[in-house]
Amino acid sequence: MAEETYPGADAPMDATDERILARMATLYATVDPVPFDLVDRIDFALAVAELEADIAELTRGELVGVRSEETDSVTFTSGSLSLMVTTVRSAHHVRIDGWVTSPGAEVDVVGEGITRTVTADVTGRFALDEIPRGRAHFVVRREGYRPVITPSMEI
Amino acid sequence: MNTSLGAQAASAFIAYREGDRGQLRTLVALLTPLLWHTARSQNATKEVAEDAIQTAWLRLVDAADTITDPKGVVSWLVITVKRESWRLLRLAGRDVTSDLGVPETADETTPEDLAITSDQQRLLWGHVNNLPERCRTLLRVIAFAASPDYAGVAASLGMPVGSIGPTRGRCLAKLRTLLLSDPSWEA
C-alpha cells in the first residue's frame, strides 16, 4: 500500500514530533476538556465500591460554590443516620466541627492525599483541626452497620 | 516529568496493590485525561465516555490482583475503556464503525471552533481534520501519553504495533508534512 511507505514514517521521533504531539494534547484539551469533576466522581465511585458503603445524601447546604463566608454548614443523611458538618476556614486550613446521630461512631475525613479519623463523643460531637482546604468526603463507621459515605464537598 | 506516564502509573499501581490505597487516586488523576480522549476518539458521547471510564476503574479494582505485569496497567485501562465505550454505544444503538468524515467529538453546546482562540490552534485543528479518521484517533490518544508509551498505547487501540513508537509512523509523518509545508505554521 502507498500508505506503508509514507515518507518519513520510518524515521525516529525527534523534537519536532514531540512538539506537534504536545500541541495536539493542548488542542484536544481545549476543544474537548475532561469534565472538571470527573476525577472526583471516579474517586467517589471507587471509594463506595471499596467500602461497600451506603451513600448519604446532602439534605442541607451546598457542596460546591464560591466559599466567601468563613463558616459553612451542611447536613448529610442516610437512613436513620444524619451527619452535620460545620467548617471554619483559615488561609490554608479548615477546622471541622461535626455532629453525628450515632454517639461513638468513627468519622473519617478523606481529603486530597490525607485521611483523618476521629471518634464522636457520647453526644455525637467530634472536631478535627488543620485539615487542608480542598475537596473532601466523610465516612461514618458504626458497629453492626455498613459504612456510610458522603459525596465530596469543597472545604 | 522525565518519567513516562506508563512508569508513573506502574509505580502507583504497585504501591496501591501493596496496600497504599491513596495511590489509586494518584492513578485516577494521572490517567483520566488519556482515558477520556481514548473514549472520545471512539466516538463515545460525553455520557458514554464517563460511564466507560468509571466502569474501567471499578473493574481495575476488582481485577487488580490478576494483572501480572504492573507496567501493563495503562494498556489494560485503554483496552477496557475502548471496549466498554463500544459496548455502551452498541447498547445505545449507535453505529460506531461508521466512518464519519468529521470527528464526532463536536459538542452541541460548545463547538470546538468557539473553544479555539489562537490561530495556531485553528491551523493545527484544520490539518488534523484533514487526516484519515484512523490517524486522528491514534494521534489524539497518543498525544496524551509520553513517547516511551506510544507503542503500547497504539497496540492497545488496535493500531498496528511498530507503526509508531521509536519511529514516527505514518500518521504523525503525514501531519508533520502538512504542518511543515504550511507557511503559517510556527514550528
Interface residues (C-beta under 8 A of the other chain):
Chain A: E3 E4 Y6 P7 G8 A9 D10 A11 P12 M13 T16 D17 E18 R19 I20 L21 A22 R23 M24 A25 T26 L27 Y28 A29 T30 V31 D32 V34 P35 L38 V39 R41 I42 D43 A45 L46 A49 E50 G113 T115
Chain B: R21 G22 L24 R25 V28 A29 T32 P33 W36 H37 R40 K46 E50 I53 Q54 W57 L58 V61 T105 D107 E112 A115 I116 T117 Q120 Q121 L124 W125 V128 L139 R140 I142 A143 F144 S147 Y150 S163 P166 T167 R168 G169 R170 L172 A173 K174 L175 R176 T177 L179 L180 A187
